[in-house]
Amino acid sequence: MKFFLCRLIPPRPTFAQDMTDAEAMVMRDHVTYWTDLAERGTAIVFGPVADPKGAWGIGILEVEDEAAVQSLTANDPVIRAAIGATYETLPMLRAVIGRKRSEATSKGLS
């Protein structure tokens, strides 16, 4: 398995403060989508980043290869809705060190 950093770049720097009702609905679907990825163990962590230049989103994915990342980001509701958001994806180098997951968690059990 490989790890990738996914950076969701919003359509404008002020997006978090001034999104329309339609954009907010798309973002709710986006959060539901990434929550499902987290519950399945594919997304290790995700959420908004409070960058003073403009908020953006981060997700760390554990997947087989870059094709899987491209498929997951392409199917994100925020991309499918074509509101102007884009993803930048970067492979993480070598070993990724993080907190140890319990055996039940690593097998997708709760």
HUPEJO-V998381 format. One record per backbone hydrogen bond with DSSP energy under -0.5 kcal/mol. CO is the residue of the C=O (numbers start at 0). NH is the residue of the N-H. E is the energy in kcal/mol with one decimal. If there is no record, write none. Layout:
# HUPEJO-V998381
co-><CO;CO>
nh-><NH;NH>
e-><E;E>
This chain:
# HUPEJO-V998381
co-><1;2;3;3;4;4;5;5;6;6;7;7;8;11;12;13;13;14;19;20;21;22;23;24;25;26;27;28;29;30;31;32;33;34;35;36;36;37;41;41;44;46;48;48;50;55;56;57;58;58;59;59;60;60;62;64;64;65;66;67;68;69;70;72;75;75;76;77;78;85;87;89;94;95;101;102;103;104>
nh-><62;91;5;60;6;89;7;58;8;87;9;56;85;14;54;16;17;18;23;24;25;26;27;28;29;30;31;32;33;34;35;36;37;38;39;41;42;40;43;61;59;57;50;55;53;48;7;46;5;60;43;44;3;62;1;67;68;69;70;71;72;73;74;75;78;79;80;82;81;8;6;4;96;97;105;106;108;107>
e-><-2.5;-2.6;-0.5;-2.5;-0.5;-2.7;-0.6;-1.9;-0.7;-2.3;-0.6;-2.2;-2.2;-1.8;-0.5;-1.4;-2.0;-1.1;-2.5;-1.8;-1.8;-2.4;-1.9;-1.9;-2.2;-2.4;-2.2;-2.4;-2.5;-2.4;-2.0;-1.8;-2.2;-2.6;-1.8;-1.9;-1.5;-1.2;-0.6;-2.9;-2.5;-2.8;-1.9;-1.3;-2.2;-3.5;-2.5;-2.1;-3.3;-0.6;-3.2;-0.9;-2.2;-0.6;-3.6;-0.6;-1.3;-2.6;-2.2;-2.5;-2.8;-2.2;-1.5;-1.1;-1.3;-2.6;-1.9;-1.0;-1.5;-3.3;-3.3;-3.1;-0.5;-0.5;-2.7;-1.2;-3.1;-1.8>
